[in-house]
Every structure is written in structure tokens, then in C-alpha cells.
Amino acid sequence: MKTRAPGSGESGGLWRRSLQVARVAIRYLLWPRLRGRGGGAQRLREALEELGGTWIKLGQALALRFDLLPADYCLQFFQLLNQVRPFPADQVRTVLERELGKPVETLFRTFDWDPVAAASIGQVHRAELPDGTPVAVKVQRPGISSLVRSDLKLMRQLALLIDAWPSSRYARARDLVREFARWTEEELDYRIEARHASVLRRNAADDPFERNPRVFPAYTTSRVLTLEYLAGISVIDIVAALRRGDPAFLERLAAEGHDTRRIASHIVWNALNQIYRFGFFHADPHPANLIVLDGDAIGYVDFGIVGKLDGETTDSLRYFAQSLFAGHAGRAIDEFLQFLTPSRRTDLAAARRDLMEAMKSYVESARVSPQELVHSEEIFEIEMLSLVRKHRMALSPDAARYLKAVLTAEATVKELDPNFDLAEHENRFFGRLMLLETRESLSPRRIAQWLLDARFRVRNVLSSLEGLRSAPGHVVSVARDVRRRVQTISLLAILGWGTVLAMTWAGGGEILGFSFRSIALVGAAASLLLLIFSLR
């Protein structure tokens, strides 16, 4: 595979980069096509590799978009690796000292000038802070900002041509490039990545299975990111050992107390927890971004791409997943359709029918052995996205990132444990999540907040209704009737909670760790407060 150092065309600006893109397109795409050669997917991959940098990142972003491209193109793009030559130590020193304002020898006790990883936007070095804390220092490649922005301008222009082409089946290239440009430009500002890492670390503060590195703000700028160094075994090394059947590596792994099945389980658990509990997730859980730590906890690196879901979207995706693994195909399809935008040429009835057939096949295969379920998942995911493409529908950006994270995690898990039972793990996770949410909703802090909110909502509603005294008589009558109903309901609730309290006082008992008596007391107190507020 050919690799080219990003920045090789930056001095000529947009014009020079345009000539380079045109030359590569003619060499790999136009000329072979004129000569009647096949293999267009492979040639496009080779063209992206020749261009390097942002173009490789675009190909990687498209690798899982079976809803946009034929399967042979996606499978070719899976082979794209963001491998580039590291930039020299003198340039690393220049960036560090310009950004952090001090000599490297003052900033760090030790600094390893040989990078542990090099990619298109930056490279990572090991170092120690003055107090001896081991850190990973990510340094941005000189000139990469201007090169990336030149590439994005060219991509936008190409997207306009693709969408305007008469035979183009899809008029969505501009939307795709717009989304790709948004998160690529975010990656150029390491302060954004630092915030991503901090949010994920805070969310997983008490989780024994997930660990995200600490950020060191004093050593972080838009072009330098300093994180806690996570010492462990890269998942990509484990996957490589499994692929080549390396018994020595795998025996050493087991001797150190690691288990590939447990590692797979923790990767899935973390993904589910990030997505469905917090709605904020690592959107690129590639094996190279995962580190196995003590106890098979999973450490995460590279936080450039994350998914951010609002509450409504999180609930919708959760309902889709729960319906899917519970075998309710119709409910799952109806929820999945919420994330699809049909085009003018989409037959919604036919699309739903085809999606339903795929879903039914998956649900039926889910009732057989885990081995067949694994195979059915691979077919199901690709088939569902291919059906989206077939019926000319657009997948929302939120759903695209969600599927990217889920499919990447699943692919890794299947490498670690081919017999992994995803349905069993998801059902177990959702069961525990419901118990956790119920316990949290009954905590004193949540109840106190609910009572405070209820007080002001009831008072505001009643004040608004009774403020209409100048309105016709029937409006005032409605307001008074509402107040009477609130008072009646409050009295009945107090009586009901009192009965429960009396019945359970002697017998005790609890639910989700809370005694029946405490629940009855809280309920009676809430009803009493509601009654008091309605009498004011």
C-alpha cells in the first residue's frame, strides 16, 4: 500500500492539491474505465490511499455506509489504513514549545521522540510529567489544518457535481460531505477531543469495565493533547494474534489473567452503557482504539469522533433495540423508519415490506443457536442498510454514528469470540438498566427535585387558570373545577398511601432496596404537599 505524508501538497495551496486530485483520478479511475477495465472499487481504494490524509478518512467513514454504496466498495474501504510517515523530532519540538510556551525539557521529565503512533492529523509520543506521571502527548502535524481544509473544499465541489449528475441515483453527496467536514474540522481542535474524553471519563467514573484517560488541561491546546497513559494490551494486537493463530501470544495473554470472551463482553457492555444510558458514546471503537487493562477493563483512546444523542433519540434507539431483541419485528421496523428520510422515488410501503422481511428472518434465526445468530447478524446488518440504499432513503447522521459504533464494536467482538451471544447480553443489559433507572428515580435527591418541580408546576397552572377571572364565567368555573379535582385526587392519594402504610408497617418488605414503608411515606408526603399547594 502506498502512503504519502500529509502536507506534501500544502505549499501549493488549493490549486496544487486540485491538480494532484485530478491526476490521481485520471490515473486510477478515468483511464482504466476508458480502457474497459473492471475493479472500480479496488481502484477507488487505491486512489484514496495515493491521496492520503483526509481522503483516507473519507473512505474509512464510508466503509460502513452500506446504505450509500454497494457492498464491494464498502468492503474495499474496510482495508484502508491511516498509515503515514511520522514527522521529525525538530518539528515536534517546535509545535510543543510554541503551543505550551516552555522548553520541552522544562515541560516534561522525559519525552520519547519516537512516536508510538502516527496518523494523518497527528502523532502520539510517550512522556512523563515533572511529577513522574506517565502521559501520552498527541502533537498535531504542521500544516495539516490548511491541507484538510483544501481537501474539504474539493470534496464539497465534487459533491455538487455528483448531486447534479443526471444519472446519479442519490442527491445526498452534499449532506454526506457536510457531516464528514463537521467532525473532521472538530478533530483539528484538540480541545474538543479533550472535552469528549472528559465527558466519557465522568460518565464511567464508577464503572469497573470502562476506563477513559484523565486530561491534563495545562498541557493541552488546540494542537497539543496530553492524556493519562493507559498501560495495557492493544485489542488490535489480540485480534492479530487470533487471526494468525499465535499460541505463544495467546498463552501469555491467558497467563496474565486475560480472557478474550470476557474482553468481548466488556466491550459490548461499555458500548451499550454509553449509548443507551448516557447518549454520549465513542463512535470509533476500532481495535486500535481499545486497550485491555487489569481485570479486562477496557481503556479508550482517540476521542476525535463521538456520538451525541438527545433524550428523545436515545429513547427511540433504545426502543428499537429492545424490540429487535425481544422479537417484535413490526415495532422495531416502525422505530427504525423514524431515522430514515424517503426521497421522491421511495415507495414507503415496499420499503417497509422489504425491511420487515429482513427483520423477520433475523428474529427467526435469533431463536436458534448462538453460532447461527452470529451469522444472521452479519447478514442482517448489511442487508438492512442495503435495503435503505435500494429504496433511496437517507439515514440520519445520529443513526449513522450509532450504527458505525455498533457495527465496529460487533466486528471486534466477533473476532474475539465467534460464538458471542449478542442478544443475550443486550437483554441482560436492558434488564439491569431498568432496575438502575428505577432505583435512581426513587433516590431522595430525585424525589426532592420532583417535589420541587411539582410545586411550581401546580402553582403556575392554577395561578394561570384563576388569573382568567376577567374571562367569561365558564373559564373561571373550569379553573375552580380543576382546583377541586386536584384537591380531591390529593385527598384520595393520601388515604391510599395511608392504607398502604398501615398494611406494611408490621410486615415490612422492600422493592429495589427501598422499604415499602419509606415508599408509602414519600408518596403520602408528596400527596400532602400537592394538597397544600392547591389550597393556597
Order of alpha helices (4+ residues) and beta strands (2+ residues): alpha-alpha-alpha-alpha-alpha-alpha-alpha-beta-beta-beta-beta-alpha-alpha-alpha-beta-beta-beta-alpha-alpha-alpha-beta-beta-beta-beta-alpha-alpha-beta-alpha-alpha-beta-alpha-alpha-alpha-alpha-beta-beta-alpha
